[in-house]
Amino acid sequence: MADQEVFDYVIVGAGSAGCVLANRLSADPAARVLLLEAGGEDDADAIHIPAAFATLFKTKYDWNYETVEQKHTGKKEYWPRGKMLGGCSSINAMIYIRGNRLDYDGWRDSHGAEGWGFDDVLPYFKRAEANQRLGGPLHGTDGPLHVEDRRFTHELSSAWVDSAVNWGLKRTDDFNGESQEGAGLYQVTCKKGARWSTADAYLRPALSRPNLTVRTNAQATRVVLEGNRAVGVSYLQNGVEQTARAESEVLLSGGAINSPQLLLLSGIGPAEHLREQGIDVAVALPGVGENLHDHPASGIVWSTRGTTDVADAATPAGLVRYQLTKRGPLASNIGEAGAFYSTVDGLAAPNMQVHVAPTLFYDNGFREPTVKGFTSAATLVDVASRGRLRLKSSNPLWKPEIDPSYYAEPADFDAMMSGLRSLIEIGRSGALAKFLDKPFLPATHDLDDHALAEHIRQNTQTLYHPVGTCAMGTGEQAVVDPSLKVRGVDGLRVVDASVMPVVPRGNTNAPTIMVAEKAADLIRGG
Ligand SMILES: Cc1cc2nc3c(=O)[nH]c(=O)nc-3n(C[C@H](O)[C@H](O)[C@H](O)COP(=O)(O)OP(=O)(O)OC[C@H]3O[C@@H](n4cnc5c(N)ncnc54)[C@H](O)[C@@H]3O)c2cc1C
């Protein structure tokens, strides 16, 4: 390997996890760290203005994926993924949720992820967190990741919380406290009204370190193996293929789509599939790309009266107000409020999360705001259905085949039916009702089961939380062991949302950051 640059660690992907690793590993001045990012800088205004996140969809800042046609909805689903410094933490809706204690205990007890029970991971959530309101034994206050109450809350969001309480949910001001259940306003990963991505929180503070090299527009194409040891990464930058050598470890943080794709491209995965693609099998690992799952969401939308729509602020004057004060409707993260609850009695933890938005937000926000509106979306957070990711080509520039198999398990669909029924009831009760003019989507809310099911099929979308494709554990299908080392390969770990054997109940940015915080300790520990 002549004229190659040599590092100790080569990290692939500067997203939620990769930026954490880059910071924590380069804190040791003796460690030479290379961070490769396929996208460019996080340099668009819309990245930093919370309410503008969906305007980044289908731009150069987005990988712009699409699932295969889903058998149980009859539709292909658009899947945005951030392609820039910060990855999805630069395009997401900024909601700060950790998940339920039982999620992590389940990783340990049902998947053999020793060391990842809730009590083990809580210190890493806290190490990351700089909560501006909450403290005590469950929250961190001086970590890199700013967590704050939004600087703008629309009256519809507060009214929805009141109505949900009126309907029977308890009010909470901390979804990450002792109990996850209840209705309330979400905290966000923002700092003084602006997005606070992992590029802001972890990468920029480390950029002046001489031992950290960051390459943007550098897309990894293959892990270089010598026998069963990962020794480097090949990548394309400006059309030129280069190889960086890793004397210590290669760390894949490309996310739940790209990390399994890169393993497959490197000959690590299900042997038969690799052979079909004409790829030499380096290490047969049947679980790579399997276990893909996501949180499906489906909304109910009303037109409103006697109030504003948060989209009304998307004017030059609204922008000037935001830029001068970092306040006003553009400081909204759109998904301002919500709830966690169970649609059936007797569950040990919530199976449903609600996201509400003081605007029309359906079809990933691509619809023009033709009327002033309000959306509440049921989000299934205890998902039984499992799909998979496969290569369509051995060409690393091709997108992979993505199949989350939404609703493959009928229980998932049943839960969604109950979830939407609850949202219709909440809309009819309490403080919210006076603002709701009439049903907008579907056009009537007096629906029999057949009509509601059809609404769900036509209006399911991703809540943007794919995980599980390089699952951690000890079983046959595990891809990484509990220290996140790829099984059967030396010098290679996966550190991102793909290692989660089961998606936590809630939004996945904070859990991914936690994974990377813990991984940094595991890596430094050898
Ligand atoms: C629209 C949207 C809204 C969301 N809203 C929320 C929310 O409100 N709250 C929340 O908690 N979570 C939210 N999420 C989910 C959350 O942001 C993700 O789960 C989390 O960021 C995943 O982190 P990651 O490190 O696994 O991957 P990513 O953050 O996607 O990082 C992967 C990085 O690797 C780069 N990369 C990929 N392949 C290569 C390659 N071959 N070579 C070099 N670089 C590569 C990518 O460009 C990217 O920068 C949202 C996600 C999206 C897309």
Ligand as a Chemical Component Dictionary entry (heavy atoms), coordinates in Angstrom:
data_LIG
# 
_chem_comp.id                   LIG 
_chem_comp.type                 NON-POLYMER 
_chem_comp.pdbx_formal_charge   0 
_chem_comp.three_letter_code    LIG 
# 
loop_
_chem_comp_atom.comp_id 
_chem_comp_atom.atom_id 
_chem_comp_atom.alt_atom_id 
_chem_comp_atom.type_symbol 
_chem_comp_atom.charge 
_chem_comp_atom.model_Cartn_x 
_chem_comp_atom.model_Cartn_y 
_chem_comp_atom.model_Cartn_z 
_chem_comp_atom.pdbx_ordinal 
LIG C1  C1  C 0 -36.059 13.990 8.184  1  
LIG C2  C2  C 0 -35.607 13.330 9.458  2  
LIG C3  C3  C 0 -36.180 13.716 10.659 3  
LIG C4  C4  C 0 -35.773 13.108 11.845 4  
LIG N1  N1  N 0 -36.235 13.607 13.022 5  
LIG C5  C5  C 0 -35.687 13.188 14.185 6  
LIG C6  C6  C 0 -35.992 13.836 15.401 7  
LIG O1  O1  O 0 -36.740 14.812 15.453 8  
LIG N2  N2  N 0 -35.394 13.370 16.536 9  
LIG C7  C7  C 0 -34.558 12.302 16.529 10 
LIG O2  O2  O 0 -34.098 11.893 17.594 11 
LIG N3  N3  N 0 -34.263 11.655 15.379 12 
LIG C8  C8  C 0 -34.766 12.108 14.203 13 
LIG N4  N4  N 0 -34.390 11.520 13.036 14 
LIG C9  C9  C 0 -33.542 10.321 13.074 15 
LIG C10 C10 C 0 -32.096 10.574 13.478 16 
LIG O3  O3  O 0 -31.655 11.828 13.017 17 
LIG C11 C11 C 0 -31.223 9.421  12.951 18 
LIG O4  O4  O 0 -31.671 8.198  13.492 19 
LIG C12 C12 C 0 -29.756 9.568  13.326 20 
LIG O5  O5  O 0 -29.278 10.834 12.941 21 
LIG C13 C13 C 0 -28.927 8.474  12.648 22 
LIG O6  O6  O 0 -27.561 8.682  12.896 23 
LIG P1  P1  P 0 -26.434 7.803  12.179 24 
LIG O7  O7  O 0 -25.134 8.271  12.723 25 
LIG O8  O8  O 0 -26.788 6.383  12.287 26 
LIG O9  O9  O 0 -26.552 8.147  10.628 27 
LIG P2  P2  P 0 -26.475 9.539  9.873  28 
LIG O10 O10 O 0 -26.703 10.668 10.796 29 
LIG O11 O11 O 0 -27.338 9.391  8.685  30 
LIG O12 O12 O 0 -24.956 9.650  9.423  31 
LIG C14 C14 C 0 -24.387 8.921  8.379  32 
LIG C15 C15 C 0 -23.376 9.830  7.695  33 
LIG O13 O13 O 0 -22.531 9.038  6.888  34 
LIG C16 C16 C 0 -22.404 9.610  5.616  35 
LIG N5  N5  N 0 -22.121 8.515  4.700  36 
LIG C17 C17 C 0 -22.948 7.524  4.342  37 
LIG N6  N6  N 0 -22.321 6.665  3.510  38 
LIG C18 C18 C 0 -21.069 7.113  3.365  39 
LIG C19 C19 C 0 -19.944 6.650  2.627  40 
LIG N7  N7  N 0 -19.998 5.541  1.880  41 
LIG N8  N8  N 0 -18.786 7.371  2.692  42 
LIG C20 C20 C 0 -18.711 8.497  3.440  43 
LIG N9  N9  N 0 -19.760 8.981  4.153  44 
LIG C21 C21 C 0 -20.918 8.297  4.121  45 
LIG C22 C22 C 0 -23.736 10.285 5.391  46 
LIG O14 O14 O 0 -23.668 11.268 4.384  47 
LIG C23 C23 C 0 -24.032 10.839 6.766  48 
LIG O15 O15 O 0 -23.448 12.101 6.959  49 
LIG C24 C24 C 0 -34.789 12.083 11.823 50 
LIG C25 C25 C 0 -34.203 11.711 10.628 51 
LIG C26 C26 C 0 -34.589 12.330 9.442  52 
LIG C27 C27 C 0 -33.948 11.919 8.141  53 
# 
loop_
_chem_comp_bond.comp_id 
_chem_comp_bond.atom_id_1 
_chem_comp_bond.atom_id_2 
_chem_comp_bond.value_order 
_chem_comp_bond.pdbx_ordinal 
LIG C1  C2  SING 1  
LIG C2  C3  SING 2  
LIG C2  C26 DOUB 3  
LIG C3  C4  DOUB 4  
LIG C4  N1  SING 5  
LIG C4  C24 SING 6  
LIG N1  C5  DOUB 7  
LIG C5  C6  SING 8  
LIG C5  C8  SING 9  
LIG C6  O1  DOUB 10 
LIG C6  N2  SING 11 
LIG N2  C7  SING 12 
LIG C7  O2  DOUB 13 
LIG C7  N3  SING 14 
LIG N3  C8  DOUB 15 
LIG C8  N4  SING 16 
LIG N4  C9  SING 17 
LIG N4  C24 SING 18 
LIG C9  C10 SING 19 
LIG C10 O3  SING 20 
LIG C10 C11 SING 21 
LIG C11 O4  SING 22 
LIG C11 C12 SING 23 
LIG C12 O5  SING 24 
LIG C12 C13 SING 25 
LIG C13 O6  SING 26 
LIG O6  P1  SING 27 
LIG P1  O7  DOUB 28 
LIG P1  O8  SING 29 
LIG P1  O9  SING 30 
LIG O9  P2  SING 31 
LIG P2  O10 DOUB 32 
LIG P2  O11 SING 33 
LIG P2  O12 SING 34 
LIG O12 C14 SING 35 
LIG C14 C15 SING 36 
LIG C15 O13 SING 37 
LIG C15 C23 SING 38 
LIG O13 C16 SING 39 
LIG C16 N5  SING 40 
LIG C16 C22 SING 41 
LIG N5  C17 SING 42 
LIG N5  C21 SING 43 
LIG C17 N6  DOUB 44 
LIG N6  C18 SING 45 
LIG C18 C19 SING 46 
LIG C18 C21 DOUB 47 
LIG C19 N7  SING 48 
LIG C19 N8  DOUB 49 
LIG N8  C20 SING 50 
LIG C20 N9  DOUB 51 
LIG N9  C21 SING 52 
LIG C22 O14 SING 53 
LIG C22 C23 SING 54 
LIG C23 O15 SING 55 
LIG C24 C25 DOUB 56 
LIG C25 C26 SING 57 
LIG C26 C27 SING 58 
# 
